[in-house]
Structures are given as structure tokens and as C-alpha cells.
Amino acid sequence: RKQKKIELQQGEWEKIKGGLTEGWSASEIDGVYVVNHVDNNFAKKLVDQVLAIYAWLDTNFPEVGKFEYARPPIVRICADLEEENTFRSGSGSYWEGGIHLVTHKGTKDWWDTEWDYLGSRALAIWFQERDPKLWGALPSWIQIGLNQVVGGARMQSGKLVFKMGDMEEWFRGYYPSVNDDSMSVRTLLTLTDDDFSSVSKQDNGKIWWQAVAMTRFFVESRSKKTRQLLTDYMGNVHQVLGEL
């Protein structure tokens, strides 16, 4: 299966290289295929980020598709947001699925959403490559939490650091008393998808905030035993899904 997946990706890569227009380059950076319309230094920074996230996922969720190979994404880096929007509108929705990661080099606005997207997209591709059924069946609290926490991850001095993203920082300031009136962990773990999707039940985002905060607590804990709880939880979800 690994060899077949690699062959399919290489075939797609050759088609992409054959259709490049002026100003674009195609190269393999540390095993990641990159179609690039910006400088090489930015492309290397982006690849390092993706590979670091993959390494963290491999280490912390070994039971997720343990016998499957997760191909790194084919990355397309547009010059700016306008170019990315043009590409997306003209290429259908193929980039949203599969192993494509489409982004751009932009200036930081009031929310640095592009790097958050990079992390959450790498997370989704890894899970879809390893165990797509598990990714689709994850309880809402952990899917929301991982998307935000991994989305906020940044490389610093060669190490992956899980910083709060701009949206999370905003929620922390908007709900200064959330820790005083938050629900119990047991309650949060048993909430359904409807509880998270229903506007009437969200209490203006407090459910979202608590899911992210609990995930961050597990990920950033100095205690190896506490961090292991998240690993064990994911392994148990995998086991239950298999039984179902």
C-alpha cells in the first residue's frame, strides 16, 4: 500500500511539474514536493513546519493507522492571497481533499490565520493518510482542540512550540472568567456533535474555548503521565471505532 500510494503521488507530481507557468518552480525539499511562486527560504520554513507536525503526530498517536504510511502533502505556495484565491476558484475543489496543501506568502494581518491553516491542514492530511475513518469519527472536543492547538504550532530554534493562535488569544481575553464557571471534564468529554454545532447550546463560544483549553492542557503539560492521557485516549477511540 505504501509503495502504491507513493507511485500515485509521484504520478500526480509529474503532471503538476509539466503544467507550470512562468515564474513557478517545482522541487523536492526534504522529501516534500513543493510548487513554489515565492522565495526558497520561505518554502523551506514551511516544509520544516509540516515535517515537525508530522513527527509530533507520529510520536503522540502511534495507534492511529500504525501500519499505514502518511505521505507528506504536495505543497503549492502562491505569491499572495489574490493569487491563491484565483487558483482555488479555477481549479475546482481537488485541493481540499487528497494530499494537497495550498497556501500563500502574505503579510500578517490582525489574525495570522494562514499559518494556523497550515498546521490544521497538515493535521488533517496526516490523519486521512493514516486512518480516515478515525478522523471522521473523532469526538468534537478533541477534533476542535487539535485543530486549534496544532494550528498554533510554530517552529522556534528548531523545535515545535504550541503557541496560542490569535483566535484563542482573543477568546481568552473575551472570556476572562471562563475558568470560574467552566463545565467539568467529564461533562465536556460526553458532549455530542450537536452540542458543539448548535448555536443555542454554545453559550457564545465557551464550549469551543473549553475544548481547546483542555486539549492544550494535555499537549503542553510538563508531566509525561498527563501528556500520555491524550495518547491513550486516541488509542481507545481507535479501539472503540474498530469494535463498532
Secondary structure, 3 states (H helix, E strand, C coil): CHHHHHHHHHHHHHHHHHCCCCCCEEEEECCEEEEECCCHHHHHHHHHHHHHHHHHHHHHCCCCCCCCCCCCCEEEEECCHHHHHHHHHHCCCHHHCCCEEEEECCCCCCCCHHHHHHHHHHHHHHHHHHCHHHHHHCCHHHHHHHHHHHHCEEEECCEEEECCCHHHHHHHHHCCCCCCCCCCHHHHHCCCHHHHHCHHHCCCCHHHHHHHHHHHHHHHCCCHHHHHHHHHHHHHHHHHHHHC
